[in-house]
Amino acid sequence: MVGPSALPFSKQSRTPVELTIDEIREIQESFRVATIRAREAGFQWVEFHAAHGYLAHSFYSPLSNKRGDKYGGSFENRIRFTLETVRSMRREWPEELPFSVHLSCSDWVEGGWTIEDSIELSKRLKTEGVDLIDCSFGGNAIDAKIPVGAGYQVPFAEAIRQSAEMLTAAVGMITKGMQADELIRNGRADLVLLGREMLRDPYWPLRAAQEVHQKDALPVPPQYERAW
């Protein structure tokens, strides 16, 4: 297990090995090659996961990055891994297809990564050709106090959309069609992404289309028409 610094997530967690510059380059090359495979396999969207305590998040968060080289210390140095990796991936991805980045927009811990940091990083990612920021938060600190509730991560998508002038996706306990519709209709986000709710109810798009009075706008295969 590797990371920007030899810091465990918790007392019960394993301690990662601090990456060398050469090892960082190897990982970035792996992301580039993976992007080529995705392109050649016919995928039409690629997202760089830089959230939830994964490697890129570990680099840009001051909680987990205590390096003393060009990949640690200042804000500019801590975001370097993310920017360089995205740059190499975007070169391999067709310009006409969407490329998004998943950010943890706040560590939700004092002294950690903040929404202001995320806004600035989003501006930089926009210049690298990123089309959309998938806005989440947390995952890098075991003692984070997160106020979980309906739509609790939406303010991050709204803030980045307004301040970075960047397309954003909202996530986090969005469970109702009208709830999702309100976010888009009022310009709080450009896209709503659902995970667990789709696992709970695979017919969610059909029910949501009814709720928001867009039944005719959703083409339904004949074998599913009775579900209406």
VMD Tcl script that draws the C-alpha trace (Angstrom):
set ca {
  {0.00 0.00 0.00}
  {1.39 3.37 -1.03}
  {0.63 7.04 -0.50}
  {2.11 10.53 -0.57}
  {3.37 10.10 3.00}
  {3.82 7.24 5.46}
  {0.73 8.15 7.48}
  {-1.95 5.57 8.38}
  {-5.64 6.45 8.11}
  {-6.17 5.35 11.72}
  {-4.41 3.48 14.51}
  {-5.92 0.25 13.18}
  {-4.89 0.93 9.55}
  {-1.75 -0.18 7.78}
  {0.92 2.46 7.18}
  {1.44 3.19 3.49}
  {4.88 3.39 1.91}
  {5.76 6.92 0.78}
  {5.97 7.06 -3.01}
  {9.19 8.07 -4.72}
  {9.15 10.43 -7.71}
  {9.80 7.51 -10.06}
  {6.92 5.54 -8.54}
  {4.61 8.54 -8.95}
  {5.54 8.63 -12.63}
  {4.77 4.91 -12.97}
  {1.31 5.36 -11.44}
  {0.55 8.33 -13.67}
  {1.58 6.29 -16.70}
  {-0.78 3.54 -15.56}
  {-3.66 6.03 -15.52}
  {-2.73 7.18 -19.03}
  {-2.65 3.63 -20.38}
  {-5.93 2.80 -18.63}
  {-7.50 5.76 -20.43}
  {-6.35 4.34 -23.76}
  {-7.90 0.98 -22.89}
  {-11.19 2.66 -21.98}
  {-11.17 4.58 -25.26}
  {-10.39 1.51 -27.36}
  {-13.05 -0.52 -25.53}
  {-15.67 2.00 -26.63}
  {-16.47 3.74 -23.36}
  {-18.01 7.18 -23.83}
  {-17.23 8.79 -20.49}
  {-14.18 8.62 -18.24}
  {-13.83 9.95 -14.70}
  {-10.67 10.38 -12.66}
  {-11.46 9.40 -9.06}
  {-9.73 11.98 -6.87}
  {-12.01 11.72 -3.83}
  {-12.80 9.67 -0.72}
  {-9.24 9.16 0.47}
  {-8.03 7.59 -2.76}
  {-4.52 8.41 -3.96}
  {-5.13 11.79 -5.61}
  {-7.14 13.00 -2.62}
  {-4.33 11.84 -0.34}
  {-1.95 14.03 -2.32}
  {-3.99 17.24 -2.33}
  {-5.16 17.02 1.29}
  {-2.81 18.56 3.86}
  {-3.99 15.93 6.35}
  {-2.30 13.07 4.51}
  {0.44 14.82 2.52}
  {3.47 15.79 4.57}
  {6.03 15.56 1.76}
  {8.92 17.99 1.45}
  {9.42 17.80 -2.33}
  {7.53 19.28 -5.29}
  {4.50 17.08 -4.54}
  {4.00 18.32 -0.98}
  {3.81 21.37 1.22}
  {2.13 24.24 -0.62}
  {-1.27 24.12 -2.30}
  {0.44 24.29 -5.70}
  {2.61 21.29 -4.88}
  {-0.17 19.19 -3.35}
  {-2.43 19.53 -6.40}
  {0.42 18.72 -8.79}
  {-0.27 14.96 -8.82}
  {-3.92 15.51 -9.74}
  {-3.21 18.07 -12.46}
  {-0.40 16.07 -14.06}
  {-2.42 12.85 -14.05}
  {-5.50 14.51 -15.51}
  {-3.35 16.17 -18.17}
  {-1.88 12.87 -19.31}
  {-5.29 11.18 -19.34}
  {-7.02 14.01 -21.20}
  {-4.49 13.80 -24.03}
  {-5.62 10.23 -24.67}
  {-9.33 10.89 -24.38}
  {-11.39 12.15 -27.39}
  {-12.13 15.86 -27.15}
  {-15.81 15.31 -28.00}
  {-16.36 12.84 -25.12}
  {-16.91 13.90 -21.50}
  {-14.08 13.78 -18.98}
  {-14.93 14.37 -15.32}
  {-13.04 14.48 -12.03}
  {-14.47 13.25 -8.74}
  {-13.40 15.54 -5.87}
  {-13.81 15.40 -2.12}
  {-14.66 19.07 -1.84}
  {-13.91 19.21 1.89}
  {-12.16 16.99 4.41}
  {-14.68 18.30 6.95}
  {-11.84 18.57 9.46}
  {-10.16 21.73 10.73}
  {-6.85 22.21 8.95}
  {-7.87 19.96 6.09}
  {-8.93 20.48 2.49}
  {-11.71 23.05 2.04}
  {-14.37 24.06 -0.46}
  {-12.28 27.15 -1.26}
  {-9.41 24.82 -2.19}
  {-11.78 22.80 -4.35}
  {-12.99 25.88 -6.19}
  {-9.42 26.86 -7.02}
  {-8.50 23.31 -8.09}
  {-11.64 23.16 -10.25}
  {-10.55 26.31 -12.06}
  {-7.20 24.67 -12.83}
  {-8.88 21.44 -13.94}
  {-11.10 23.40 -16.30}
  {-8.02 24.71 -18.11}
  {-6.83 21.09 -18.45}
  {-9.95 20.18 -20.41}
  {-12.04 18.71 -17.61}
  {-15.74 19.00 -18.46}
  {-17.41 18.38 -15.10}
  {-16.63 18.12 -11.38}
  {-18.37 15.28 -9.54}
  {-18.79 16.87 -6.09}
  {-18.53 14.74 -2.98}
  {-16.56 15.14 0.26}
  {-14.86 13.35 3.13}
  {-13.14 9.97 3.24}
  {-9.68 11.12 4.30}
  {-10.12 11.56 8.05}
  {-11.57 9.07 10.51}
  {-12.75 11.81 12.88}
  {-14.64 13.91 10.32}
  {-17.96 15.22 11.64}
  {-20.21 15.16 8.58}
  {-23.80 16.51 8.80}
  {-25.49 13.74 6.83}
  {-28.96 14.45 5.48}
  {-31.02 14.74 2.31}
  {-28.95 16.43 -0.40}
  {-26.20 17.18 2.11}
  {-23.46 17.41 -0.52}
  {-25.35 19.63 -2.94}
  {-23.93 22.96 -1.60}
  {-20.48 21.90 -2.82}
  {-21.72 21.36 -6.36}
  {-23.53 24.70 -6.20}
  {-20.47 26.58 -4.92}
  {-18.11 25.19 -7.56}
  {-20.64 25.74 -10.32}
  {-20.99 29.41 -9.39}
  {-17.45 30.31 -8.35}
  {-15.42 28.22 -10.80}
  {-17.96 28.54 -13.65}
  {-17.68 24.79 -14.06}
  {-20.27 22.14 -14.80}
  {-20.96 20.09 -11.68}
  {-22.68 16.88 -10.62}
  {-24.56 16.66 -7.32}
  {-24.59 13.48 -5.23}
  {-25.51 12.34 -1.73}
  {-28.92 11.20 -0.49}
  {-30.81 12.41 -3.53}
  {-33.66 9.94 -3.56}
  {-36.72 11.60 -5.10}
  {-37.47 12.69 -8.64}
  {-38.73 16.11 -7.56}
  {-35.65 16.56 -5.38}
  {-33.34 15.90 -8.33}
  {-35.45 18.05 -10.63}
  {-35.26 21.02 -8.26}
  {-31.46 20.93 -8.28}
  {-31.28 21.12 -12.06}
  {-34.19 23.51 -12.54}
  {-32.77 26.04 -10.07}
  {-29.22 25.87 -11.42}
  {-27.68 24.29 -8.33}
  {-26.01 21.56 -10.41}
  {-25.90 20.42 -14.03}
  {-26.25 16.71 -13.39}
  {-27.53 14.47 -10.61}
  {-25.76 11.15 -10.05}
  {-27.38 8.32 -8.12}
  {-25.76 5.20 -6.71}
  {-27.44 3.42 -3.82}
  {-30.93 4.63 -4.75}
  {-30.56 2.97 -8.16}
  {-29.52 -0.26 -6.42}
  {-32.57 -0.06 -4.17}
  {-34.92 0.70 -7.05}
  {-33.78 -0.12 -10.60}
  {-37.02 1.45 -11.88}
  {-36.13 4.80 -10.31}
  {-35.86 6.66 -13.68}
  {-39.38 5.55 -14.61}
  {-40.87 6.67 -11.31}
  {-38.92 9.93 -11.38}
  {-40.14 10.69 -14.91}
  {-43.70 10.35 -13.65}
  {-43.06 12.55 -10.62}
  {-41.65 15.41 -12.67}
  {-44.31 15.07 -15.39}
  {-41.83 13.96 -18.06}
  {-43.21 10.50 -18.75}
  {-43.32 11.04 -22.51}
  {-39.72 12.25 -22.59}
  {-38.38 8.90 -21.39}
  {-38.41 6.19 -24.09}
  {-39.37 2.92 -22.45}
  {-38.77 -0.51 -24.05}
  {-42.12 -2.25 -24.74}
  {-41.38 -5.06 -22.28}
  {-41.25 -2.49 -19.45}
  {-44.34 -0.47 -20.34}
  {-46.44 -2.30 -17.76}
  {-44.18 -0.92 -15.03}
  {-45.87 2.43 -15.59}
}
mol new
graphics top color blue
foreach p $ca { graphics top sphere $p radius 0.5 }
foreach p [lrange $ca 0 end-1] q [lrange $ca 1 end] { graphics top cylinder $p $q radius 0.2 }
display resetview
